[in-house]
Amino acid sequence: MTADPTTRTPVGERLRALRHERGMTMAELAEATGLTSGFLSQLERDLTSVSLSSLARICSALDVRFGDVLDEAPTGAVIRREDAPAWTEIGPHQDLLLSSRDERRFHLIESRIPPGTGAGEDLYTFPADVELVYVLAGRLELRVQGKLYLVAAGDTVTYSPRDPHTWRNPSEDEEAVVLWFSVPNPYTSPREDEAL
């Protein structure tokens, strides 16, 4: 059995639960993120998808990590591609988690990015120290602060995801396939004993 690249992972129920846990109204979340209440309402009802930059703003306002919103992956020493969860749809691209969700030291995902799409024009950040990007197929345009990197198949680039950044597939007709390797895992919550 192979993973279905068209499966969309609903995030609305989790976002609504996290918003309620924090005692925030829809209007307060809209004000904190700069997104409209209408968009957030549709997102919470899984009637629309979300870009990475918008998801980053929502997670920041709710004081949660991406992993608190996205589906869990199987845990264990070996994650076989055919047993990995369905592809997660974030905006126009799909991600497949290739590392354990419980692994705190690093995070590895594969993205399939349709031609001309990406994370959006808004720069965003997330809490990891370093991210290595490896392009398996196609090309990726990565903008980190004032620098623009064009990364082709077989190339890598390393940067700090704490720096404002965004990315896109600049091709008009070719899908990009990219591995993202982040250290430490920005999708897990810090351990309580590490926070003390």
TORTOR-649254 format. One record per residue: x, y, z of N, C-alpha, C, CB in turn; residue number from 1. Coordinates in nm, 2 decimals. Atoms other than C-alpha are relative to their C-alpha. Glycine has a CB too. Layout:
BEGIN
SITE    nxx    nyy    nzz   caxx   cayy   cazz    cxx    cyy    czz   cbxx   cbyy   cbzz resi
SITE      X      Y      Z      X      Y      Z      X      Y      Z      X      Y      Z  NUM
...
//
This chain:
BEGIN
SITE    nxx    nyy    nzz   caxx   cayy   cazz    cxx    cyy    czz   cbxx   cbyy   cbzz resi
SITE   0.08  -0.12   0.00   0.00   0.00   0.00   0.09   0.12   0.00  -0.10   0.00   0.12    1
SITE  -0.08  -0.12   0.00   0.14   0.34  -0.09  -0.08   0.12   0.05   0.05   0.03  -0.15    2
SITE   0.06  -0.12  -0.05   0.07   0.68   0.05  -0.07   0.08  -0.11   0.10   0.10   0.07    3
SITE   0.08  -0.07   0.10  -0.20   0.88  -0.14   0.04   0.15   0.00  -0.15  -0.02   0.02    4
SITE  -0.04  -0.14   0.00  -0.05   1.22  -0.24  -0.11   0.10  -0.01   0.10   0.02  -0.11    5
SITE   0.11  -0.10   0.01  -0.39   1.38  -0.28  -0.09   0.00   0.13  -0.09  -0.04  -0.11    6
SITE   0.08   0.00  -0.13  -0.52   1.31   0.08   0.03   0.13   0.07   0.04  -0.12   0.09    7
SITE  -0.01  -0.13  -0.07  -0.59   1.63   0.27  -0.02  -0.03   0.15  -0.10   0.10  -0.05    8
SITE   0.01   0.03  -0.14  -0.53   1.62   0.64  -0.08   0.12   0.07   0.13  -0.01   0.07    9
SITE   0.08  -0.11  -0.06  -0.81   1.82   0.83   0.07   0.04   0.13  -0.14  -0.05   0.03   10
SITE  -0.07  -0.05  -0.12  -0.66   2.05   1.09  -0.10   0.09   0.08   0.12   0.09  -0.04   11
SITE   0.09  -0.09  -0.06  -0.97   2.25   1.18  -0.04  -0.03   0.14  -0.13   0.01  -0.08   12
SITE   0.05   0.04  -0.13  -1.09   2.05   1.48   0.11   0.03   0.10  -0.03  -0.15   0.00   13
SITE  -0.11  -0.03  -0.09  -0.74   2.08   1.64   0.02   0.15   0.02   0.13  -0.06  -0.05   14
SITE  -0.01  -0.14  -0.01  -0.72   2.45   1.57  -0.10   0.06   0.09   0.00   0.07  -0.14   15
SITE   0.11  -0.05  -0.08  -1.06   2.51   1.72   0.02  -0.04   0.15  -0.13  -0.05  -0.05   16
SITE  -0.02   0.05  -0.14  -0.97   2.30   2.03   0.11   0.08   0.06   0.03  -0.15   0.00   17
SITE  -0.11  -0.07  -0.06  -0.64   2.48   2.08  -0.04   0.15   0.03   0.12   0.00  -0.10   18
SITE   0.05  -0.13  -0.02  -0.81   2.82   2.04  -0.09   0.01   0.13  -0.08   0.06  -0.12   19
SITE   0.08   0.01  -0.12  -1.07   2.72   2.30   0.08  -0.02   0.13  -0.11  -0.11  -0.02   20
SITE  -0.08   0.02  -0.12  -0.81   2.59   2.54   0.07   0.13   0.05   0.11  -0.11  -0.04   21
SITE  -0.06  -0.13  -0.04  -0.65   2.93   2.53  -0.09   0.11   0.03   0.10   0.04  -0.11   22
SITE   0.11  -0.10  -0.03  -0.98   3.11   2.58   0.00   0.11  -0.10   0.03   0.05   0.14   23
SITE   0.00  -0.10   0.10  -0.94   3.30   2.26  -0.13   0.00  -0.09   0.12  -0.01  -0.09   24
SITE   0.12  -0.01   0.09  -1.24   3.42   2.05   0.06   0.00  -0.14  -0.09   0.12   0.02   25
SITE  -0.05  -0.01   0.14  -1.22   3.40   1.67   0.05   0.14  -0.03  -0.12  -0.04  -0.09   26
SITE  -0.04  -0.14   0.03  -1.20   3.78   1.66   0.14   0.03   0.06  -0.10   0.10   0.06   27
SITE  -0.13  -0.03  -0.06  -0.90   3.78   1.90   0.11  -0.07  -0.08   0.00  -0.06   0.14   28
SITE  -0.10   0.07   0.08  -0.72   3.52   1.69   0.02   0.07  -0.13  -0.04  -0.15  -0.02   29
SITE  -0.02  -0.07   0.13  -0.79   3.71   1.37   0.08   0.13   0.02  -0.14   0.04  -0.05   30
SITE  -0.08  -0.12  -0.03  -0.65   4.03   1.53   0.14  -0.04   0.03  -0.06   0.07   0.12   31
SITE  -0.14   0.04  -0.03  -0.34   3.85   1.66   0.07  -0.05  -0.12   0.00  -0.11   0.11   32
SITE  -0.06   0.05   0.12  -0.27   3.69   1.32   0.00   0.09  -0.12  -0.06  -0.14  -0.03   33
SITE   0.02  -0.08   0.12  -0.38   3.95   1.08  -0.08  -0.07  -0.11   0.13   0.04  -0.06   34
SITE   0.09   0.08   0.10  -0.61   3.69   0.91  -0.14   0.04   0.03   0.03  -0.15   0.02   35
SITE   0.14  -0.03  -0.02  -0.98   3.74   0.87  -0.07  -0.11   0.08  -0.07   0.02  -0.13   36
SITE   0.09   0.10  -0.08  -1.24   3.58   1.10  -0.06  -0.10  -0.10  -0.10   0.07   0.08   37
SITE   0.07   0.09   0.10  -1.41   3.44   0.79   0.09  -0.11  -0.05  -0.04   0.08  -0.12   38
SITE  -0.10   0.11   0.04  -1.09   3.26   0.68   0.02  -0.10   0.11   0.13   0.07  -0.05   39
SITE  -0.02   0.08  -0.12  -1.03   3.13   1.03  -0.12  -0.10   0.02   0.03   0.08   0.12   40
SITE   0.12   0.08  -0.02  -1.39   3.01   1.05   0.00  -0.12  -0.10  -0.12   0.08  -0.01   41
SITE   0.00   0.11   0.10  -1.36   2.82   0.72   0.11  -0.10   0.03   0.03   0.07  -0.14   42
SITE  -0.11   0.09  -0.03  -1.02   2.68   0.83  -0.04  -0.10   0.11   0.12   0.08   0.04   43
SITE   0.04   0.08  -0.11  -1.17   2.55   1.16  -0.10  -0.10  -0.04  -0.05   0.09   0.11   44
SITE   0.10   0.09   0.05  -1.44   2.38   0.96   0.05  -0.08  -0.12  -0.13   0.07  -0.05   45
SITE  -0.07   0.08   0.11  -1.19   2.23   0.71  -0.06   0.03  -0.14   0.00  -0.15   0.03   46
SITE   0.06  -0.04   0.13  -1.35   2.42   0.42   0.11   0.07  -0.09  -0.12   0.09   0.02   47
SITE  -0.10  -0.06   0.07  -1.02   2.57   0.31   0.14  -0.05   0.05   0.00   0.16   0.01   48
SITE  -0.14   0.05  -0.04  -0.64   2.49   0.32   0.07   0.13   0.05   0.07  -0.07  -0.11   49
SITE  -0.07  -0.11  -0.06  -0.38   2.71   0.49   0.15   0.00  -0.06   0.00  -0.01   0.15   50
SITE  -0.14  -0.01   0.04  -0.04   2.83   0.37   0.09  -0.01   0.12   0.03   0.14  -0.07   51
SITE  -0.09   0.02  -0.11   0.27   2.77   0.58   0.02   0.13   0.08   0.14  -0.04  -0.05   52
SITE  -0.02  -0.12  -0.07   0.31   3.14   0.66  -0.12   0.03   0.09   0.02   0.12  -0.10   53
SITE   0.12  -0.03  -0.08  -0.05   3.17   0.78  -0.01  -0.10   0.12  -0.13  -0.02  -0.09   54
SITE   0.00   0.09  -0.11  -0.02   2.85   0.98   0.10   0.04   0.11   0.03  -0.15  -0.05   55
SITE  -0.10  -0.05  -0.10   0.30   2.99   1.14  -0.06   0.11   0.08   0.13   0.04  -0.08   56
SITE   0.06  -0.11  -0.08   0.11   3.30   1.24  -0.10  -0.05   0.10  -0.06   0.11  -0.09   57
SITE   0.11   0.06  -0.09  -0.18   3.10   1.39   0.07  -0.07   0.11  -0.09  -0.10  -0.08   58
SITE  -0.07   0.07  -0.11   0.06   2.87   1.58   0.07   0.10   0.10   0.10  -0.10  -0.06   59
SITE  -0.06  -0.10  -0.09   0.25   3.17   1.71  -0.10   0.07   0.09   0.08   0.11  -0.08   60
SITE   0.11  -0.07  -0.08  -0.07   3.34   1.83  -0.05  -0.09   0.10  -0.11   0.05  -0.09   61
SITE   0.05   0.10  -0.10  -0.18   3.02   2.00   0.11  -0.06   0.09  -0.07  -0.12  -0.08   62
SITE  -0.12   0.05  -0.07   0.17   2.95   2.13   0.01  -0.15   0.00  -0.01   0.05   0.15   63
SITE  -0.02   0.15   0.03   0.19   2.60   1.98   0.09  -0.02  -0.11  -0.14  -0.06  -0.03   64
SITE  -0.09   0.04   0.12   0.41   2.42   1.73  -0.09  -0.06  -0.10   0.11  -0.09   0.05   65
SITE   0.07   0.06   0.11   0.31   2.30   1.39  -0.05  -0.14   0.04   0.09  -0.01  -0.12   66
SITE   0.03   0.14  -0.03   0.31   1.94   1.53  -0.12  -0.01   0.09   0.12  -0.06   0.06   67
SITE   0.12   0.00  -0.09   0.04   2.03   1.78  -0.13   0.00  -0.09   0.00   0.11   0.10   68
SITE   0.11  -0.01   0.09  -0.19   2.09   1.48  -0.01  -0.11  -0.10   0.01   0.13  -0.07   69
SITE  -0.01   0.10   0.11  -0.08   1.83   1.22  -0.02  -0.14   0.06   0.12   0.01  -0.08   70
SITE   0.02   0.14  -0.04  -0.15   1.45   1.23   0.13  -0.06   0.05  -0.06  -0.08  -0.11   71
SITE  -0.12   0.08  -0.05   0.08   1.22   1.42   0.04  -0.10  -0.10  -0.04  -0.07   0.13   72
SITE  -0.06   0.11   0.09   0.31   0.99   1.23   0.02  -0.12   0.09   0.13   0.05  -0.06   73
SITE  -0.04   0.12  -0.07   0.39   0.63   1.33   0.13   0.02   0.07   0.00  -0.12  -0.09   74
SITE  -0.12  -0.02  -0.08   0.66   0.61   1.60   0.07  -0.14  -0.01  -0.03   0.04   0.14   75
SITE  -0.09   0.12   0.00   0.95   0.36   1.62   0.12   0.03  -0.08  -0.08  -0.12  -0.07   76
SITE  -0.13  -0.02   0.06   1.30   0.31   1.49  -0.01   0.00  -0.15   0.09  -0.11   0.05   77
SITE   0.01   0.00   0.15   1.19   0.23   1.13  -0.14   0.05  -0.04   0.02  -0.15  -0.05   78
SITE   0.13  -0.05   0.06   0.92   0.42   0.94   0.01  -0.04  -0.15  -0.02   0.15   0.02   79
SITE   0.00   0.04   0.14   0.86   0.24   0.61  -0.09   0.09  -0.08  -0.05  -0.15  -0.01   80
SITE   0.08  -0.10   0.08   0.74   0.47   0.33  -0.14  -0.05  -0.02   0.07   0.02  -0.13   81
SITE   0.13   0.05   0.03   0.45   0.24   0.25  -0.09   0.01   0.12   0.01  -0.14  -0.05   82
SITE   0.07   0.00  -0.12   0.34   0.26   0.62  -0.02   0.14   0.05   0.06  -0.09   0.10   83
SITE   0.01  -0.14  -0.04   0.38   0.64   0.65  -0.15   0.05  -0.01   0.10   0.09  -0.08   84
SITE   0.14  -0.05   0.01   0.06   0.84   0.71  -0.03   0.06  -0.14  -0.03   0.10   0.11   85
SITE   0.04  -0.06   0.12  -0.13   0.99   0.42   0.07   0.14  -0.01  -0.15   0.02  -0.01   86
SITE  -0.07  -0.13   0.02   0.03   1.30   0.27  -0.09   0.11   0.06   0.02   0.03  -0.15   87
SITE   0.07  -0.11  -0.06  -0.06   1.62   0.46   0.00   0.12  -0.10   0.07   0.04   0.14   88
SITE   0.01  -0.12   0.10  -0.19   1.91   0.24   0.02   0.13   0.08  -0.13  -0.01  -0.08   89
SITE  -0.02  -0.14  -0.06  -0.05   2.25   0.35   0.00   0.09  -0.12   0.13   0.01   0.09   90
SITE   0.01  -0.09   0.12  -0.17   2.51   0.10   0.00  -0.09  -0.12   0.12   0.10   0.00   91
SITE   0.00   0.08   0.12  -0.09   2.38  -0.25   0.09  -0.12   0.00   0.03   0.09  -0.11   92
SITE  -0.10   0.11   0.01   0.18   2.13  -0.16  -0.04  -0.10   0.10   0.14   0.05   0.02   93
SITE   0.02   0.11  -0.10   0.18   1.80   0.02   0.13  -0.04   0.06  -0.06  -0.13  -0.08   94
SITE  -0.12   0.05  -0.08   0.42   1.68   0.29  -0.02  -0.14   0.05   0.02   0.10   0.12   95
SITE   0.00   0.14  -0.06   0.51   1.33   0.41   0.10   0.00   0.11   0.02  -0.11  -0.11   96
SITE  -0.09   0.01  -0.11   0.66   1.30   0.75   0.08  -0.13   0.00  -0.07   0.01   0.14   97
SITE  -0.09   0.12   0.01   0.96   1.06   0.73   0.08  -0.03   0.13   0.10   0.02  -0.11   98
SITE  -0.06   0.02  -0.13   1.08   1.09   1.09  -0.11  -0.02   0.10   0.10   0.11   0.04   99
SITE   0.10   0.02  -0.10   0.90   1.00   1.41  -0.04   0.13   0.06   0.06  -0.09   0.11  100
SITE   0.05  -0.13  -0.06   0.68   1.27   1.55   0.05   0.02   0.14  -0.16  -0.01   0.01  101
SITE  -0.05  -0.01  -0.14   0.82   1.19   1.90   0.15   0.03   0.00  -0.02  -0.13   0.07  102
SITE  -0.14  -0.02   0.01   1.18   1.24   1.78   0.02   0.16   0.02   0.06  -0.04  -0.14  103
SITE  -0.02  -0.14  -0.03   1.29   1.57   1.94   0.12   0.06  -0.06   0.00   0.02   0.15  104
SITE  -0.13  -0.05   0.04   1.64   1.60   1.80  -0.01   0.05  -0.15   0.10  -0.11   0.00  105
SITE   0.01  -0.05   0.14   1.54   1.64   1.43  -0.14  -0.03  -0.06   0.11  -0.07  -0.08  106
SITE   0.13   0.02   0.07   1.25   1.64   1.18   0.03  -0.01  -0.14  -0.10   0.13   0.03  107
SITE  -0.03   0.02   0.14   1.25   1.51   0.83  -0.14  -0.01  -0.08   0.08  -0.12  -0.03  108
SITE   0.12   0.01   0.08   0.97   1.57   0.57   0.04   0.00  -0.15  -0.10   0.11   0.03  109
SITE  -0.01  -0.01   0.14   0.94   1.52   0.20  -0.12   0.08  -0.05   0.00  -0.14  -0.07  110
SITE   0.11  -0.09   0.05   0.74   1.79   0.01  -0.01  -0.02  -0.15   0.02   0.14   0.03  111
SITE   0.03   0.00   0.15   0.58   1.76  -0.34  -0.06   0.14  -0.02  -0.09  -0.12  -0.04  112
SITE   0.05  -0.14   0.02   0.54   2.12  -0.46  -0.03   0.02  -0.15   0.11   0.10   0.04  113
SITE   0.05  -0.02   0.14   0.33   2.19  -0.77   0.07   0.12  -0.07  -0.15   0.02  -0.01  114
SITE  -0.06  -0.12   0.07   0.47   2.43  -1.04  -0.06   0.13   0.05  -0.01  -0.02  -0.15  115
SITE   0.05  -0.14  -0.02   0.45   2.80  -0.95  -0.06   0.02   0.14  -0.10   0.04  -0.10  116
SITE   0.06  -0.02  -0.13   0.34   2.74  -0.59   0.11   0.00   0.11  -0.10  -0.11   0.03  117
SITE  -0.10   0.00  -0.11   0.51   2.78  -0.25  -0.06   0.03   0.13   0.11   0.09  -0.03  118
SITE   0.04  -0.03  -0.14   0.48   2.90   0.11  -0.07   0.13   0.01   0.12   0.00   0.09  119
SITE   0.06  -0.13   0.00   0.35   3.24   0.01   0.10   0.11   0.00  -0.10   0.02   0.12  120
SITE  -0.09  -0.12   0.01   0.50   3.59  -0.02   0.04   0.04   0.14  -0.07   0.11  -0.07  121
SITE  -0.04  -0.04  -0.14   0.50   3.65   0.36   0.11  -0.08   0.05  -0.13   0.00   0.09  122
SITE  -0.11   0.08  -0.06   0.82   3.56   0.53  -0.05  -0.05   0.13   0.13   0.10   0.02  123
SITE   0.04   0.06  -0.13   0.78   3.33   0.83   0.13  -0.06   0.07  -0.11  -0.10  -0.02  124
SITE  -0.11   0.07  -0.08   1.00   3.17   1.10  -0.06  -0.12   0.07   0.07   0.10   0.10  125
SITE   0.04   0.11  -0.09   0.99   2.86   1.31   0.12  -0.04   0.09  -0.06  -0.12  -0.07  126
SITE  -0.10   0.02  -0.10   1.18   2.74   1.62   0.09  -0.12  -0.02  -0.06  -0.01   0.13  127
SITE  -0.10   0.10   0.02   1.46   2.53   1.49   0.13   0.07  -0.02  -0.03  -0.10  -0.12  128
SITE  -0.12  -0.06   0.01   1.83   2.60   1.49   0.06   0.00  -0.14   0.10  -0.06   0.09  129
SITE  -0.06   0.01   0.13   1.92   2.48   1.14  -0.10  -0.09  -0.08   0.14  -0.06   0.00  130
SITE   0.07   0.08   0.09   1.74   2.34   0.84   0.08  -0.02  -0.13  -0.14   0.06  -0.04  131
SITE  -0.07   0.04   0.12   1.90   2.15   0.55  -0.11  -0.03  -0.10   0.10  -0.12   0.03  132
SITE   0.09   0.03   0.11   1.71   2.15   0.22   0.07  -0.07  -0.11  -0.06   0.13  -0.05  133
SITE  -0.06   0.08   0.11   1.78   1.88  -0.04  -0.10  -0.01  -0.10   0.05  -0.14   0.05  134
SITE   0.10   0.00   0.11   1.61   1.91  -0.38   0.02  -0.14  -0.07   0.02   0.12  -0.09  135
SITE  -0.01   0.13   0.06   1.54   1.56  -0.51  -0.04   0.01  -0.15  -0.10  -0.10   0.06  136
SITE   0.04  -0.01   0.14   1.37   1.67  -0.83  -0.05   0.15  -0.02  -0.11  -0.10  -0.04  137
SITE   0.04  -0.14   0.03   1.29   2.01  -1.00   0.09   0.10   0.06  -0.14   0.02   0.06  138
SITE  -0.08  -0.11  -0.06   1.40   2.34  -0.85  -0.08   0.06   0.11   0.04   0.10  -0.11  139
SITE   0.06  -0.07  -0.11   1.33   2.54  -0.54   0.07   0.14   0.01   0.02  -0.08   0.14  140
SITE  -0.05  -0.13  -0.02   1.37   2.91  -0.49  -0.03   0.03   0.15  -0.08   0.11  -0.09  141
SITE   0.01  -0.02  -0.15   1.44   2.99  -0.12   0.05   0.14   0.02   0.09  -0.10   0.08  142
SITE  -0.04  -0.14  -0.04   1.44   3.35   0.01   0.02   0.00   0.15  -0.11   0.10  -0.05  143
SITE  -0.03  -0.01  -0.14   1.61   3.40   0.35   0.05   0.14   0.02   0.11  -0.11   0.04  144
SITE  -0.03  -0.14  -0.02   1.61   3.76   0.47   0.02   0.06  -0.14   0.12   0.02   0.09  145
SITE  -0.02  -0.07   0.12   1.76   3.95   0.18   0.07  -0.08  -0.11   0.09   0.12   0.02  146
SITE  -0.07   0.09   0.09   1.92   3.65   0.00  -0.10  -0.09  -0.07   0.11  -0.08   0.06  147
SITE   0.08   0.09   0.08   1.77   3.45  -0.28   0.09  -0.12  -0.05  -0.07   0.07  -0.12  148
SITE  -0.07   0.12   0.04   1.89   3.09  -0.34  -0.09  -0.08  -0.10   0.04  -0.09   0.12  149
SITE   0.06   0.09   0.09   1.80   2.88  -0.65   0.07  -0.13   0.01   0.00   0.06  -0.15  150
SITE  -0.06   0.13  -0.03   1.85   2.52  -0.56  -0.06  -0.10  -0.10  -0.03  -0.04   0.15  151
SITE   0.04   0.10   0.10   1.83   2.25  -0.83   0.01  -0.14   0.05   0.09   0.02  -0.13  152
SITE  -0.01   0.15  -0.04   1.80   1.87  -0.82   0.14  -0.04   0.03  -0.06  -0.08  -0.11  153
SITE  -0.13   0.04  -0.04   2.09   1.73  -0.63   0.07   0.10   0.09   0.08  -0.04  -0.12  154
SITE  -0.06  -0.11  -0.08   2.17   2.06  -0.45  -0.06   0.00   0.14  -0.01   0.14  -0.07  155
SITE   0.05  -0.02  -0.14   2.14   2.14  -0.08   0.03   0.14   0.03   0.07  -0.10   0.10  156
SITE  -0.02  -0.13  -0.06   2.12   2.46   0.11  -0.03  -0.01   0.15  -0.08   0.12  -0.07  157
SITE   0.03   0.00  -0.15   2.14   2.52   0.49  -0.02   0.14   0.04   0.12  -0.07   0.07  158
SITE   0.03  -0.13  -0.06   2.00   2.81   0.68  -0.07  -0.01   0.13  -0.10   0.08  -0.10  159
SITE   0.07   0.00  -0.13   1.85   2.91   1.01  -0.15   0.04  -0.03   0.06   0.11   0.10  160
SITE   0.15  -0.03   0.02   1.46   2.89   1.00  -0.05   0.10   0.10  -0.08  -0.13   0.01  161
SITE   0.04  -0.11  -0.09   1.46   3.14   1.28   0.01   0.14  -0.07   0.09   0.01   0.13  162
SITE  -0.01  -0.12   0.08   1.55   3.40   1.01  -0.13   0.00  -0.09   0.13   0.00  -0.09  163
SITE   0.12   0.00   0.09   1.25   3.52   0.81   0.03  -0.05  -0.14  -0.05   0.15  -0.01  164
SITE  -0.03   0.07   0.13   1.22   3.31   0.50  -0.14  -0.04  -0.07   0.09  -0.12   0.02  165
SITE   0.11   0.07   0.08   0.98   3.17   0.23   0.06  -0.07  -0.12  -0.10   0.11  -0.04  166
SITE  -0.05   0.08   0.11   1.01   2.95  -0.07  -0.11  -0.03  -0.10   0.06  -0.14   0.05  167
SITE   0.10   0.03   0.11   0.85   2.85  -0.40   0.07  -0.08  -0.10  -0.07   0.12  -0.06  168
SITE  -0.05   0.08   0.12   0.88   2.62  -0.70  -0.01   0.10  -0.11  -0.09  -0.13  -0.02  169
SITE   0.00  -0.10   0.11   0.98   2.86  -0.98  -0.04  -0.05  -0.13   0.13   0.07  -0.01  170
SITE   0.03   0.06   0.13   0.90   2.62  -1.26  -0.15   0.02  -0.04   0.03  -0.15   0.01  171
SITE   0.14  -0.02   0.05   0.59   2.67  -1.48  -0.06  -0.14  -0.03   0.00   0.08  -0.12  172
SITE   0.06   0.13   0.04   0.55   2.30  -1.55   0.06  -0.12   0.07   0.02  -0.02  -0.15  173
SITE  -0.06   0.11  -0.06   0.76   2.08  -1.33  -0.01   0.00   0.16   0.15  -0.01  -0.03  174
SITE   0.02   0.02  -0.14   0.68   1.95  -0.98   0.14   0.00   0.07  -0.08  -0.13   0.04  175
SITE  -0.12   0.01  -0.07   0.96   2.00  -0.72  -0.02  -0.10   0.12   0.04   0.14   0.06  176
SITE   0.01   0.10  -0.11   1.03   1.72  -0.47   0.12   0.04   0.09   0.01  -0.15  -0.05  177
SITE  -0.10  -0.06  -0.09   1.22   1.85  -0.16   0.00  -0.08   0.13  -0.02   0.15   0.02  178
SITE  -0.01   0.05  -0.14   1.35   1.70   0.17   0.04   0.12   0.08   0.11  -0.12   0.01  179
SITE  -0.03  -0.10  -0.10   1.35   1.93   0.47   0.05  -0.07   0.13  -0.12   0.10   0.02  180
SITE  -0.05   0.06  -0.12   1.57   1.83   0.76   0.03   0.11   0.10   0.13  -0.08  -0.03  181
SITE  -0.01  -0.11  -0.10   1.53   2.05   1.07   0.06  -0.05   0.13  -0.14   0.06   0.03  182
SITE  -0.06   0.04  -0.13   1.73   2.04   1.40  -0.01   0.12   0.09   0.15  -0.04  -0.02  183
SITE   0.07   0.11  -0.05   1.59   2.03   1.66  -0.14   0.00  -0.06  -0.02   0.00   0.15  184
SITE   0.14   0.01   0.06   1.23   1.92   1.57  -0.08   0.12   0.05  -0.06  -0.13   0.05  185
SITE   0.08  -0.12  -0.04   1.03   2.24   1.56  -0.15  -0.03   0.03   0.00   0.10  -0.11  186
SITE   0.14   0.04  -0.01   0.70   2.04   1.58  -0.03  -0.06   0.13  -0.04  -0.09  -0.11  187
SITE   0.02   0.06  -0.13   0.75   1.90   1.93   0.01   0.10   0.10   0.09  -0.12   0.02  188
SITE  -0.01  -0.10  -0.11   0.70   2.08   2.25   0.12  -0.04   0.08  -0.13  -0.01   0.09  189
SITE  -0.12   0.03  -0.08   1.01   2.11   2.47  -0.04  -0.08   0.12   0.07   0.13   0.05  190
SITE   0.02   0.08  -0.12   1.03   1.86   2.75  -0.01   0.09   0.12   0.10  -0.11   0.02  191
SITE   0.02  -0.08  -0.12   0.92   1.99   3.09   0.13   0.01   0.07  -0.11  -0.06   0.09  192
SITE  -0.12   0.00  -0.08   1.25   1.89   3.25   0.11   0.09  -0.07   0.06  -0.14   0.02  193
SITE  -0.09  -0.08   0.07   1.44   2.08   2.97  -0.03   0.15   0.02   0.01  -0.03  -0.15  194
SITE   0.05  -0.14  -0.02   1.23   2.40   3.04   0.04   0.05   0.13  -0.15   0.01  -0.03  195
SITE  -0.03  -0.05  -0.14   1.33   2.41   3.41   0.14   0.05   0.01  -0.03  -0.11   0.09  196
//
